[in-house]
Amino acid sequence: GSYEFLGSTLENPQLEIPPIADLRGKVEINSDDVKISNLNGELFGEPLNLKMKNVDGATIIDLKGVIGEDMIKETLGEIWLKNINGQADWEGKITLYENESQFKITSNLVGIQIKDLSFLDKVKNKSEDTELKLVIHKQSTGVDSDIINISLGDHVKGLINSQNDENGDPSITNGLVEVNSDKKIKIPDSGILFVANLNEVSLEELVNLIPDGGSEISEEESSSSESLDIEAKLNIKKLDAYGYIFNSFKLKLRPEDPGVIVQLDGEGARGNILWNPDKNLFKARFEELHLIGSDDSIEEWEGAYESKDPIIKAPLKIDLKIQEFLLKSKYFDNDLNGNLTFQASKTNNKWFIDLFKFLNPDYAFKVTGVWHDEAVKPDTEIDFNLKITDLNKTLEEFNINKLMKGGLGELNGKLSWPQSPWKFDRHEAYGSISINMDKGVILEAQPGAMGRLFGLLSLQSLPSRLSLDFSDLFEDGFAFNTIDGYVKLKDSTLHSENFEIKGPAADITIEGDINIKEETQDLIVTITPNVTDTMSIAALAGGPIAGAAAFVFQKLLNDPLNEVLTDQYRLTGSWKDPQETPIDRDTLKNLGEGISEQIDEQIINPTQELFK
């Protein structure tokens, strides 16, 4: 007789046959044979053709179908759709015996597009095979056990063992998958081991293969995956981490209860990364991490976080410590090198920067703050503290060379700006900064915007502005004892009403505005020379006797010369070409002449008569 399928569905979990829908065709049955000449249906939404016959006591089923996106999703997981798409024909053959079975599928994958998976790139991995042929061969090793051999081209091969449970449902027990492996590797006793030797890989490829939190996983799949440990060992000649390059890189991934631990060992990266899903915590400890990349590496990181399909998965807690952190970037002429600590947590759609700390021998930089990354208008707010033990070397690290000698001190401030923490824009930032510096020298300004800005502070033409000749005190720059000030930043303008520089030669107060976008200023500068020391008095009076007398006069009258010789002027124009306008110079000159006459009449002349 015969049996006809009219849109039926067939499924056999024991034979690992997924649901075949809309079956149409006839099964012919007689006392000696069961035969299917042409049975059509749908497998994962794609057409399927099935033929069956009995030969020498075995049932042989021939299959022809199409690999489509639904099959990729169901067999590999939805995450792989980012990298694999298209359609390709495949052929299969199932051979059933009384107590064993065999199952083989082959496809040349013509029509399938594979992107961003360099380990499947035949040119990069020097494959000799002319086509990327897929072969999956399953055969029985016992009544309730099977072995599956997988090959993809000539450089990907795998061996998987499975065992039927008490209900007859198969599950994977252990296995080994190798890519470009030329060594004999022992299959693990339990779990899956993935070993790969790769020439060039981008970190984006690897991260894209990690399932995100939105992936739907059934209870059966979840239970199976939790009981099956997957360990990976990757040897990578060149790893591109969003523009930062690591060579001779080894990566080991293994399960850690709970979560996963990743061990990194390569040139410039040595440490461990732990992902704890129970605490939603990303924890990393590095002995060293050297970020050496192209000019646009930082921009690549920005795009990685802000894309619609973010590359950087965002946990709710981050705990990162790097003993030796090195950053080479177009933003720094010299290497940024030190000890880095970063701790952050996310609550109510806000990232709280619990601690960002960067330490090196020259300075310590500490930041706390908030990043409103999911707000309608995202912004960043921080409080920072910068303690400096060597101001000169600190400025050099930030490409501000030969502007200072010595110097130590501290900066404290509050700053806010639109966008993310790594998109700081000084032209859109606003806030305030307090400055306290001690014991240094402001050198002659060098070319460049920052050099010209420091030129305003050094007042390098100060000696020529004073009524007396103190040029010898300024030959090596303007020495200062302290620099104290409070500065507000808004709309690209720095504003201060109490910026003070105190030094052995003079005290300087500055108030007004500096526009860092237009590189202009409108400042009132007051210079008070310190003429009470012996050398300055001698230069003023012309001799030790007059100097001593003038010194007494100074102290009796509370340093009137400092007041008289005080210079005040308005500084406008650009940093490159500042314009100076003296304030009340005639009044100060007349007052100075009057006091000079008093010194002659009441102090110097009587003193000279006394020593005749």
Residue pairs with C-beta under 8 A, 6 or more apart in sequence:
1 28
1 29
1 30
2 26
2 27
2 28
2 29
3 26
3 27
3 29
4 25
4 26
4 27
5 23
5 24
5 25
5 26
5 27
5 39
5 41
6 24
7 22
7 23
7 24
8 22
8 23
9 19
9 20
9 21
9 22
9 23
10 17
10 19
10 20
10 23
10 41
11 17
11 18
11 19
11 20
13 168
13 169
13 170
14 164
14 168
14 169
14 170
15 94
15 96
15 101
16 103
16 138
16 170
18 43
18 44
18 74
20 41
20 42
20 43
20 48
20 50
21 41
21 42
21 43
22 41
22 42
23 39
23 40
23 41
24 39
24 40
24 41
25 36
25 37
25 38
25 39
25 40
25 50
26 36
26 37
26 39
27 34
27 35
27 36
27 39
27 52
28 34
28 35
28 36
28 37
29 35
33 53
33 54
34 52
34 54
34 59
35 52
35 53
35 54
36 50
36 51
36 52
36 53
37 51
38 49
38 51
39 49
39 50
39 51
39 52
40 47
40 48
40 49
40 50
41 47
41 48
41 50
42 48
43 65
43 71
44 68
44 70
44 71
44 74
45 68
45 70
46 65
46 66
46 67
46 68
46 70
46 71
46 87
47 65
47 66
48 63
48 64
48 65
48 66
49 63
49 64
49 65
50 61
50 62
50 63
51 61
51 62
52 59
52 60
52 61
52 62
53 59
53 60
54 60
57 97
57 98
58 95
58 96
58 97
59 94
59 95
59 96
60 93
60 94
60 95
60 96
61 93
61 94
61 95
61 96
62 91
62 92
62 93
63 91
63 92
63 93
63 94
63 105
64 89
64 90
64 91
64 92
65 89
65 90
65 92
66 87
66 88
66 89
66 90
67 87
67 88
67 89
67 90
67 107
67 109
67 112
68 87
69 81
69 85
72 80
72 81
72 84
72 85
73 80
73 81
76 84
77 211
77 215
78 211
78 215
78 216
79 208
79 209
79 210
79 211
79 212
79 215
80 209
82 116
82 208
82 309
83 114
83 115
83 116
83 117
83 205
83 208
83 209
84 112
84 113
84 114
84 117
85 112
85 113
86 111
86 112
86 113
87 111
87 112
88 107
88 108
88 109
88 110
88 111
88 112
89 107
89 108
89 110
89 111
90 105
90 106
90 107
90 134
91 105
91 106
91 107
92 103
92 104
92 105
92 106
93 102
93 103
93 104
94 101
94 102
94 103
95 101
95 102
95 103
99 140
99 143
100 139
100 140
101 138
101 139
101 140
101 146
102 137
102 138
102 139
102 140
103 136
103 137
103 138
103 139
104 135
104 136
104 137
104 138
105 134
105 135
105 136
105 137
106 133
106 134
106 135
106 136
107 133
107 134
108 131
108 132
108 133
108 134
109 131
109 132
109 133
109 134
110 131
114 120
114 132
116 202
116 204
116 205
116 208
117 205
118 124
118 125
118 198
118 199
118 200
118 201
118 202
118 205
119 125
119 155
119 156
119 179
119 180
119 196
119 198
119 201
120 132
120 152
120 153
120 156
122 129
122 132
122 153
122 155
124 199
124 200
125 155
125 179
125 180
125 198
125 199
126 199
127 153
127 154
127 155
128 154
129 153
129 154
129 155
131 153
132 152
132 153
133 151
133 152
133 153
134 151
134 152
135 149
135 150
135 151
135 152
136 148
136 149
136 150
137 148
137 149
137 150
138 146
138 147
138 148
138 149
139 146
139 147
140 146
141 147
141 161
144 163
144 164
144 168
145 161
145 162
145 163
145 164
146 161
146 162
146 163
146 170
147 159
147 160
147 161
147 162
148 158
148 159
148 160
148 161
148 162
148 175
149 157
149 158
149 159
150 156
150 157
150 158
150 159
150 160
150 177
151 157
151 158
155 179
155 180
156 177
156 178
156 179
157 177
157 178
157 181
158 175
158 176
158 177
158 178
159 175
159 176
159 177
159 187
160 172
160 174
160 175
160 192
161 172
161 173
161 174
161 175
161 187
162 170
162 171
162 172
162 173
163 170
163 171
163 173
164 170
164 171
165 171
171 224
171 228
172 192
172 224
172 228
173 190
174 187
174 188
174 189
174 190
174 191
174 192
175 187
175 188
175 191
175 192
175 193
176 185
176 187
176 188
176 192
176 193
176 195
177 192
177 193
177 194
177 195
178 185
178 194
178 195
178 196
179 194
179 195
179 196
179 197
179 198
180 196
180 197
180 198
181 195
181 196
181 197
182 197
185 193
185 195
187 193
188 231
190 229
191 228
191 229
191 230
191 231
191 255
192 228
192 229
192 230
192 231
193 231
193 232
193 233
194 230
194 231
194 232
194 233
195 232
195 233
195 234
196 232
196 233
196 234
196 235
197 235
198 234
198 235
198 236
198 237
199 236
199 237
199 238
200 236
200 237
200 238
200 240
201 234
201 236
201 238
201 239
201 240
202 239
202 240
202 241
202 242
203 239
203 240
203 241
203 242
204 242
204 304
204 311
206 234
206 251
207 311
207 312
207 313
208 311
210 313
211 217
212 313
213 313
217 225
229 254
229 255
230 253
230 255
231 252
231 253
231 254
231 255
232 251
232 252
232 253
232 254
233 250
233 251
233 252
233 253
234 249
234 250
234 251
234 252
235 249
235 250
236 246
236 249
236 250
236 251
236 266
237 247
237 248
237 249
238 245
238 246
238 247
238 249
239 245
239 246
239 247
239 249
239 266
241 291
242 293
242 297
242 300
242 301
242 304
242 311
243 293
243 294
243 296
243 297
243 298
243 299
243 300
243 301
244 291
244 292
244 293
244 297
245 292
245 293
246 266
246 267
246 268
246 269
247 266
247 267
247 268
248 266
248 267
249 264
249 265
249 266
249 267
249 269
250 263
250 264
250 265
250 266
251 262
251 263
251 264
251 265
252 262
252 263
252 265
253 260
253 261
253 262
253 263
254 260
254 261
254 263
255 261
256 274
258 276
258 277
258 278
259 274
259 275
259 276
259 277
259 278
260 274
260 275
261 272
261 273
261 274
261 275
262 272
262 273
262 274
262 275
263 271
263 272
264 270
264 271
264 272
264 273
264 286
267 290
268 288
268 289
268 290
268 291
268 292
268 326
269 286
269 288
269 289
269 290
270 286
270 287
270 288
270 289
271 284
271 285
271 286
271 287
271 288
271 289
271 322
272 284
272 285
272 286
273 282
273 283
273 284
274 281
274 282
274 283
274 284
275 281
275 282
275 283
275 315
276 283
279 317
280 315
280 316
280 317
281 315
281 316
281 317
281 318
281 319
282 315
282 317
282 318
282 319
282 320
283 318
283 319
283 320
284 319
284 320
284 321
284 322
285 321
286 320
286 321
286 322
286 323
286 324
286 325
287 323
287 324
288 322
288 323
288 324
288 325
288 326
289 322
289 324
289 325
289 326
289 340
290 324
290 325
290 326
290 327
290 328
291 297
291 325
291 326
291 327
291 328
291 329
292 326
292 328
293 328
293 329
295 329
295 330
297 329
298 329
298 331
298 422
301 312
301 422
302 420
302 422
302 423
304 310
304 311
304 312
305 311
305 312
305 314
305 420
306 420
314 346
315 346
316 345
316 346
316 347
317 344
317 345
317 346
318 342
318 343
318 344
318 345
319 342
319 343
320 340
320 341
320 342
320 343
321 340
321 341
321 342
322 339
322 340
322 341
323 339
324 337
324 339
325 336
325 337
325 338
325 339
325 340
325 358
326 335
326 336
326 337
327 335
327 336
327 337
328 335
328 336
329 336
331 399
332 397
332 398
332 399
333 399
333 401
334 396
334 397
334 399
336 397
337 360
338 358
338 359
338 360
339 357
339 358
339 359
339 360
340 357
340 358
340 359
341 355
341 356
341 357
341 358
342 355
342 356
342 357
343 353
343 354
343 355
343 356
344 351
344 352
344 353
344 354
345 351
345 352
345 354
346 352
349 372
349 373
349 374
349 375
350 370
350 371
350 372
350 373
350 374
351 370
351 371
351 373
352 369
352 370
353 367
353 368
353 369
353 370
353 371
353 382
353 421
354 368
355 366
355 367
355 368
356 365
356 366
356 367
356 368
357 364
357 365
357 366
357 367
358 364
358 365
358 366
359 365
361 389
361 390
362 388
362 389
362 390
362 393
362 394
362 397
363 386
363 387
363 388
363 389
363 390
363 394
364 385
364 386
364 387
365 384
365 385
365 386
366 384
366 385
366 386
367 382
367 383
367 384
367 385
368 382
368 383
369 380
369 381
369 382
369 383
369 421
370 380
370 381
371 378
371 379
371 380
371 381
371 420
371 421
372 378
372 379
372 380
373 420
377 418
378 418
378 419
378 420
379 416
379 417
379 418
379 419
380 416
380 417
380 418
380 419
380 420
380 421
380 424
381 414
381 415
381 416
382 414
382 415
382 416
382 421
383 413
383 414
384 411
384 412
384 413
384 414
384 415
385 410
385 411
385 412
386 410
386 411
386 412
387 409
387 410
388 394
388 407
388 408
388 409
388 410
388 411
388 437
389 408
390 406
390 407
390 408
391 404
391 406
391 407
391 408
391 409
391 437
391 440
392 403
392 404
392 405
392 406
392 407
392 440
395 401
395 403
395 404
399 450
400 450
400 451
400 454
401 446
402 443
402 446
403 442
403 443
403 445
403 446
403 450
403 451
403 454
404 440
404 441
404 442
404 443
404 454
405 440
405 441
405 443
405 476
405 477
406 439
406 440
406 441
407 437
407 438
407 439
407 440
407 441
408 437
408 438
408 439
408 440
409 435
409 436
409 437
409 438
409 483
410 436
410 437
411 433
411 434
411 435
411 436
412 433
412 434
413 431
413 432
413 433
413 434
414 431
414 432
415 429
415 430
415 431
415 433
415 489
416 429
416 430
416 431
417 423
417 424
417 425
417 428
417 429
417 430
418 425
418 428
419 425
426 489
426 492
426 516
427 492
427 516
427 517
429 489
430 489
430 490
430 491
431 488
431 489
432 486
432 487
432 488
432 489
433 486
433 487
433 489
434 485
434 486
434 487
435 483
435 484
435 485
435 486
435 487
435 499
436 482
436 483
436 484
437 480
437 482
437 483
437 484
438 481
438 482
438 483
439 480
439 481
440 479
440 480
441 476
441 477
441 478
441 479
441 480
442 454
442 457
442 458
442 477
442 478
442 480
443 458
443 476
443 477
444 455
444 458
444 460
444 477
445 451
445 452
445 454
445 455
445 458
445 460
449 519
449 575
452 519
452 575
452 576
453 514
453 516
453 519
453 575
455 575
456 510
456 514
456 521
456 523
456 571
456 575
456 578
457 501
457 510
458 477
458 478
459 465
459 478
459 508
459 525
459 527
460 474
460 477
460 478
462 474
462 478
462 505
462 506
462 527
463 469
463 470
463 471
463 473
463 474
464 471
465 527
465 567
465 569
465 580
466 506
466 527
466 529
466 565
466 567
467 565
467 567
467 589
467 592
468 529
468 531
468 536
468 539
468 540
468 565
469 539
470 505
470 506
470 529
470 536
470 539
473 479
473 504
473 505
474 505
478 501
478 503
478 505
479 503
479 504
479 505
480 501
480 502
480 503
481 502
481 503
481 504
482 500
482 501
482 502
483 500
483 501
483 502
484 498
484 499
484 500
484 502
485 496
485 498
485 499
485 500
485 510
486 496
486 497
486 498
486 499
487 494
487 495
487 496
487 499
488 494
488 495
488 496
489 495
492 515
492 516
492 517
492 518
493 513
493 514
493 515
493 516
494 513
494 514
494 515
494 516
495 512
495 513
496 510
496 511
496 512
497 511
498 509
498 511
499 509
499 510
499 511
500 507
500 508
500 509
500 510
501 507
501 508
501 509
501 510
502 508
503 530
504 530
504 533
505 529
505 530
506 527
506 528
506 529
506 530
507 527
507 528
507 530
508 525
508 526
508 527
508 528
509 525
509 526
510 523
510 524
510 525
510 526
511 523
511 524
512 521
512 522
512 523
512 524
512 571
513 521
513 522
513 523
514 520
514 521
514 523
515 521
518 574
519 574
519 575
519 576
520 572
520 573
520 574
520 575
521 571
521 572
521 573
521 575
521 578
522 570
522 571
522 572
523 570
523 571
523 572
524 568
524 569
524 570
524 571
524 583
525 568
525 569
525 570
525 571
526 566
526 567
526 568
527 566
527 567
527 568
528 562
528 563
528 565
528 566
528 567
529 536
529 562
529 565
529 566
529 567
530 536
530 562
531 537
531 540
531 554
531 561
531 562
531 565
532 551
532 554
532 555
532 559
532 561
532 562
534 547
534 551
537 547
537 550
537 551
537 554
538 544
538 547
540 547
540 550
540 561
541 547
541 549
541 550
541 599
541 604
545 604
545 607
545 608
545 611
546 604
546 607
546 608
548 607
549 599
549 603
549 604
549 607
550 561
550 599
550 603
550 604
552 603
553 599
553 602
553 603
554 560
554 561
560 595
561 595
564 588
564 591
564 592
564 595
565 588
565 592
566 588
567 582
567 585
567 588
568 582
568 583
568 584
569 580
569 581
569 582
569 583
570 580
570 581
570 583
571 578
571 579
571 580
572 578
572 579
572 581
573 579
